Amino acid sequence: MHPDDLPHVAACEPEDIGVNETVAPDIQTIISRRLLLTSGAAAVAAATIGADEAQAQASRSASTLKFKDVKHGLDGTHHVAEGYRAEVLIRWGDPIAKDAPDFAPGKVDGAAQEKQFGYNCDFLAYWPLPYGSRNSTHGLICSNHEYTNNELMWPGMNGRNNGAAGLTKEQVEHDQSAHGLSVVEVRKRGGKWSYVKDSPYNRRLSMRGTTFRVAGPAAGHARLRTNADPGGTKVIGTLNNCAGGFTPWGTVLSGEENFNGYFRGDRNKTAEARNYARYGVQASRGAPWGAHDARFDLDKEPNEPNRFGWVVEYDPYDPKSTPVKRTSIGRFKHEGAMTTVSHDGRIALYSGDDERFEYVYKFVTKGKFEPAKRAPNMNLLDEGTLYVAKFSDDGTMTWLPLVHGEGPLTAANGFDSQADICIETRRAADLVGATPMDRPEGVAVDPKTGKVYVVLTYNERRKAAGDANARERANAPNPRADNRWGQIVEISPPAVKGAGYDHAATTCRWGFFIVAGNPKDPKAQAKYHPATSDDGWFQAPDNITFDPKGRAWITTDGMDNFGNDMADGLYGADTRGPGRALSKHFFRTPTGAEMTGPAFTPDGKTVFVSVQHPGEGEKASFESPGTRWPDFKPGVPPRPSVVAITKADGGEIGS
């Protein structure tokens, strides 16, 4: 991704108790009003309630995306739209360091894994080489590695639910090394992408072998200090890196998401009991690392969980640089961290907290972005204001500041400084009255319009508006009880004449982009989800990105949940014009896999995607996975992989 492509004005965890009294009117009223607000008459016609078939057919042809929908289905391999090629670029275990060994199926070798591509690739960013260019055939792929499937990595794990508890020390080391981040140089020659195995840019930033500097309000705070780091300013490793983002100065952002499941011990014996309960830190998931690594045993290191749940920033162009945990952005289960440049040059960073009934956040920097210089921007994310979103029924929303000393965020409520707010961001958001959402995952900004898109995956625990629990009842942006389908909310910051959009504004408008689900399913109430064909609709949206033309590309995570016999995939849709919100099915994953990480080259002719945890399943194992994609060789387990998709005739994706 080139800085010019950024939006610029000159883009079964434990449930916890919060406080919010939002009450929603009738779902039909909420959705139709909010669609009208953001879509205009053309889009409402495309999603018309009671529209006749002629109208429906006319709207289906309005999309600017011209490929034919991939069929819904579920099998052991991937599928891409006709006229396109999907080729595996790099797989878990592929060597990326000069002296790295080749992948050895089933072998436990943490030292080797430190030099190989990590497991469960998720968020992707493409940065052209050299820095500052728009090169679309030579660049860097930056990948998150969210978590591991031990039952698919090694023989004898006996299934996902009970295999992790008995890991050996060597397996724990390998497991930790498979987490983290990768940077890999890639080239396109003769129409085909490949990675450069001995590139000096190639790098692993792992859970076990990489030191991260802590910056911002919580740096050095007593609640981050440990025996290994008495200063509270250095953390070994990053984990559960899910979605992410990038900055206009050429760095990558990575969100540490479900950090809570990696610890053993008794949280109630620590001084952080209330804090850890709010984040679900407990040892009920097996948490094998603590048996061999004291950092992950609360009885030995009670502050260690406070060192995770942050946004990480790193420079892919400098393999010797030290990555940083930016504590000013708050600590929660970050699904992503996408930036945009506001009308006045300040940076706004949007992020979702991926859990049921959690919140949407924004961080606005104090300083301004300097386009002509790189160095002054490198610590821009350390000072600014953190906000959380509150949505109203009338189509307005407010960004509530999470600032020490303001409102309830005082010492009387356990917040002695801004550091405490950053460490316990969820509780701070509870107290100011943020709106509980249906699993806020990807948040991104349309580079053409400046509008912000919040992806809400699903929340089957959402209750009807009249139910007693205020936190769990339906509200304006989350209007469906038993929401198994998900929705995408669109936020419109105020326009500034001649200068773009005010992303620092505390009052905005909001509406729905897509209310997902099968339009033929009366339970979904998803007649508002227009699609170009019976295979074009989706549910369980996860992440969203934009191609150079400003069209949305949406990944899913859970199409096979709730009785569907369908794989996850990648869907495209216009965000404006007569084809607005008309979704089309572009790519389908193999069985067990989740679709993640779409990233486009600046010319729009390649999109890179991550196929995460292929072959995963309740009874899947190394010996008997759901698929052996992508190698399809006996004895070789499924391997999470990055796939490069191009058009066979060399044209743009979507044409």
Secondary structure, DSSP 4 states (H G I P E B T S, - for coil): --GGGS------PPP-----------HHHHHHHHHHHHHHHHHHHHT-TT--HHHHHHHHTT-S--SPPPPP---SS-EE-TTEEEEEEEETT-B-STTPPPP-TT---HHHHTTB--SSEEEEEEEESSTT---SSEEEEEEEE----HHHHSTT--SHHHHGGG--HHHHHHHHHHSEEEEEEEEEETTEEEE-TT-TT-EEEETTT-EEEEESTTTT-GGG--SS-TTS-EEE----EEEEEE-TTS-EEEEE--GGGG-BS-GGGSTTHHHHHHHT--STT--GGGGT-GGGBTTT-TTGGGGSS-EEEE-TT-TTSPPEEEGGG--S-B---EEEE-TTSEEEEEEEB-SEEE-EEEEEEEEE--TT-SGGGTTGGGSEEEEEEEE-TTSEEEEEE--TTSTT-SGGGT--SHHHHHHTHHHHHHHHTPPPEE-EEEEEE-TTT--EEEEE--BTTPBPTTSS-TTTB-BTTB--TTB-S-EEEEEEPPEETTTEE-TT-SEEEEEEEEE-S-TT-TTTT-TT--BSSTTS---SEEEEEE-TT--EEEEES-TTSTT-----EEEEEBSSSTTBT-BEEEEEPPTT-EEEEEEE-TTSSEEEEEEESTT--TT--SSS-S--TTT--TTPPP--EEEEEEETTS--TT-
